[in-house]
Amino acid sequence: MADVAFIGLSVLTVGSAIFALESREIVYGAIALAISMLGIAGFFILLDSPFVAMFQIIVYVGAVAVLVIFIVMLVRTESLFSVDVDRGRRIAGLIFSLLMMVGIGVLLFSSLFSNAEFSPVMEKIVNKIGNEMLTYYSPVFILLGLTLAGSIIGALSLARREDSDHRDQMSPASPQYENLNLDKKNEEQEHA
């Protein structure tokens, strides 16, 4: 069973990493990167290291990948909201999200996690982990903070570069080009 899970995780991780590298759209590349990082967390689970797996999910998937997606979507609002979405895709997305929520709820309520009790031994272990994280492992958390800051800067520069490429591709006859020129003139008047 472990061999099948390993092969499946390998295909998922490598395939989504290749898709993240080859994707022309930044948002799709960031989603593929998040899936690849989830696959790496799956490897940690196979190695019987659930704490490291949850740390991988929280820091890299929950922070870095979501931060990249959030910043790109924040910077590129005009191109995101100008795309017409047909009704079928909207309904499919709603059904998929409901199925995911129900699936996660069933997994949480059927697992042993809901029956867990907090014992005094666990309290000592949690206190020891907290003390170690704030003393011995504090440089690691500083590096994680710098990683998050670097991902913000990288996502902003990628989004700005793609936005400038999009502006360069506009033809001078389009109404968007005229709005762009008006925006530039207004910026120049504000700075003057």
C-alpha positions in Angstrom: 0.0 0.0 0.0 2.9 2.4 0.8 4.4 1.8 -2.6 1.2 2.8 -4.4 0.9 5.9 -2.2 4.5 6.8 -2.9 4.1 6.4 -6.6 0.9 8.4 -6.6 2.4 11.2 -4.5 5.5 11.2 -6.8 3.4 11.6 -9.9 1.3 14.3 -8.2 4.3 16.3 -6.9 6.5 16.1 -10.0 3.6 16.6 -12.4 2.3 19.7 -10.6 5.8 21.1 -10.2 6.3 20.8 -14.0 3.0 22.4 -14.6 3.9 25.2 -12.2 7.1 25.8 -14.2 5.5 25.6 -17.6 2.3 27.5 -16.9 1.9 30.8 -18.7 -0.7 32.1 -16.2 0.8 33.0 -12.8 -2.4 32.1 -10.8 -2.5 28.6 -12.3 1.3 28.2 -11.7 0.8 29.2 -8.0 -2.0 26.7 -7.6 0.1 24.0 -9.1 3.0 25.0 -6.8 0.6 24.6 -3.8 -0.4 21.1 -5.0 3.2 20.2 -5.4 3.9 21.3 -1.8 0.9 19.3 -0.6 2.6 16.3 -2.3 5.8 17.0 -0.3 3.7 17.0 2.9 2.3 13.7 1.8 5.9 12.3 1.7 6.4 13.5 5.3 3.2 11.6 6.3 4.6 8.5 4.6 7.7 8.9 6.7 5.6 9.0 9.9 6.4 12.6 10.5 2.9 14.3 10.8 4.2 17.4 12.6 6.6 18.2 9.8 3.8 17.5 7.3 1.4 19.9 9.0 4.2 22.5 9.3 4.8 22.1 5.5 1.1 22.6 4.8 0.8 25.6 7.1 3.9 27.4 6.1 4.4 26.7 2.4 0.9 25.9 1.2 -1.0 28.1 3.6 1.3 31.0 3.6 3.6 31.2 0.6 1.4 29.8 -2.2 -1.8 31.5 -0.9 0.2 34.7 -0.5 1.4 34.6 -4.1 -2.1 33.9 -5.4 -3.5 36.7 -3.2 -1.0 39.3 -4.3 -1.3 38.4 -8.0 -5.1 38.6 -7.8 -4.9 41.9 -5.9 -2.6 43.5 -8.4 -4.2 42.2 -11.6 -7.9 43.1 -10.9 -8.8 44.4 -14.3 -7.9 41.2 -16.2 -9.5 39.0 -13.6 -12.9 40.7 -13.7 -13.0 41.3 -17.4 -13.3 37.6 -18.2 -16.8 36.4 -18.8 -17.6 33.2 -16.9 -20.3 31.0 -18.3 -23.0 29.6 -16.0 -21.8 26.0 -16.3 -18.4 26.8 -14.9 -19.9 28.7 -12.0 -22.2 25.9 -11.1 -19.4 23.3 -11.4 -17.2 25.4 -9.1 -20.0 25.7 -6.6 -20.7 21.9 -6.6 -17.0 21.1 -6.4 -16.5 23.5 -3.4 -19.5 22.0 -1.6 -18.2 18.4 -2.2 -14.8 19.4 -0.8 -16.4 21.0 2.3 -18.5 17.9 2.9 -15.6 15.6 2.3 -13.3 17.5 4.7 -16.1 17.6 7.3 -16.7 13.8 7.0 -13.0 13.1 7.4 -12.7 15.3 10.5 -15.7 14.0 12.3 -14.9 10.3 11.4 -11.3 10.5 12.5 -9.9 10.0 16.0 -9.0 13.7 16.1 -12.5 14.6 17.4 -12.2 12.1 20.3 -8.8 13.3 21.5 -8.3 14.1 25.1 -5.8 16.5 26.6 -3.7 14.6 29.2 -1.1 16.1 31.6 1.6 14.3 29.6 0.5 16.1 26.4 0.5 19.4 28.3 4.2 18.8 29.2 5.0 17.9 25.6 3.2 21.0 24.2 5.0 23.2 26.7 8.4 21.7 25.8 7.7 22.2 22.0 6.6 25.8 22.7 9.8 26.5 24.7 12.0 24.9 22.1 10.4 26.9 19.3 10.8 30.2 21.0 14.4 29.6 22.1 16.4 27.0 20.1 14.4 27.2 16.8 13.8 31.0 16.7 16.3 31.5 13.9 14.2 29.1 11.8 11.1 31.3 12.3 13.1 34.4 11.4 14.1 32.7 8.1 10.5 31.7 7.5 9.5 35.3 8.0 12.1 36.3 5.4 10.8 33.6 3.1 7.3 35.1 3.3 8.7 38.6 2.7 10.6 37.3 -0.3 7.5 35.6 -1.7 5.6 38.9 -1.4 8.3 40.8 -3.3 8.6 38.1 -5.9 4.8 37.9 -6.5 4.6 41.7 -6.8 7.4 41.8 -9.3 6.0 39.0 -11.4 2.5 40.6 -11.4 3.9 44.0 -12.3 6.0 42.5 -15.1 3.1 40.6 -16.5 1.0 43.8 -16.2 3.6 45.8 -18.1 3.8 43.1 -20.8 0.0 43.3 -21.1 0.2 47.1 -21.5 2.8 46.7 -24.2 0.6 44.3 -26.2 -2.3 46.8 -26.3 -2.9 48.5 -29.6 -3.0 52.3 -29.7 -6.5 52.1 -31.3 -8.1 50.3 -28.3 -10.1 52.2 -25.7 -8.0 50.6 -23.0 -5.0 52.2 -24.4 -6.7 55.6 -24.2 -7.6 55.0 -20.5 -4.0 54.0 -19.9 -2.8 57.3 -21.3 -5.3 59.2 -19.2 -4.1 57.4 -16.1 -0.5 58.3 -16.9 -1.4 62.0 -17.4 -3.3 62.0 -14.1 -0.3 60.5 -12.3 2.1 63.1 -13.9 -0.2 65.9 -12.8 -0.4 64.5 -9.2 3.4 64.3 -9.0 3.9 67.8 -10.4 
